[in-house]
Amino acid sequence: MAEIHLAKRPKLFRQTEPALSALWVTIDKLLENEKGNQQLFDELAVDALNEAKGIVTTGVSIENEAETLAFGIDVLEAILDAKRIQLGLAAKT
């Protein structure tokens, strides 16, 4: 599971918390009728991570952008890992 250092970035986490909660609920709704569908979850996870990794921002330093993006991807991976466990799906390979 991705390790998230919230103590180092509490403000950033609080700023993204509403979106993260919405993502958690959205995954539940998407998989509501697909319990145990490993392939669907894996496809969703790959698409979500690819989309997140493709984000480009403007008006911030490269260092700030890289740190913020890395944090966001760590959080996304942690959410996906937690949902995978909650749904009883196999660990990602």
N, C-alpha and C positions, 0 to 999 in steps of 0.2 A: 504494500500500500504506500502511496506517496506520503512522505512526511511533511507536515505543514507546521511552520514555526509562527503560530499566531501571535506569540508574545512579541515578536520582532515587528509585526505589521498589524497591530490591532485596528488601526484606523482603516486600512485598506480592506481588511476582512469585513468590518462593519459596513463599509460602503458597498460591498458586493453581496452581503448576506441576503437581501431580498431576491436577487437573481438566483442565488444558489438554492434558496427555499423553493422558488418557482420551478427550478430545474428538477428538484427532488420530486415534487408533485407531478410534473409533466411526465417524468419517466414512469411513475406509478400508473398514470392514466394511459400512457401508450402501451404498457405491458399488461394492463388490467385483464384483458381477454387472451393474453398470450403467456400465461404463467409457465415457466420452465422453458421458454423459447430461447435457448442459448444463442442461436444464430442471429435472431432479431436483436437481442441485446448487444451482441458483439458488433454487429453492423452499426447500431446506434452509437456505441462507444467510439468506434473508429471514426465515424463521421463527425461526432462532436469534437473529438481531439484534433482531427485534421482542420476543422473550421477554426478552432481556437488557436492553433499554431499558425494559421494564415493571417491573423489579425495584424494590421499595420496601423500605427498611430502617428499623428503629426503634432508638432508643437511641444514635444518633450525630448529630452536627451536620449541618446541610444542606450546609455546605461540604465536610465530610469525605465525606459520602455522594456528592456530586456528583463530587468528585475521584476517589474509588474507582470509581464507576460508569463514569466516562469512561475510566479506565485499563483496566477490564475490557472495555469495548466496543472500545477500541483493540487490545487483545490478541486478542479474538475476530476482529475484522476482519483482523488480520495472519495469523492461523491460516487463515482462510477464503481469503485471497489466496494464501497459500503452497500450500494444497491445490489451489486452482484452477490454479496454475502446474504443480504436480506432476502433475496429472491431464490437463494439456494442454488445458484449457478456455479459452474466450475470456474476456478481462478483463471485469469487471463494467462496465455502462454507467450 
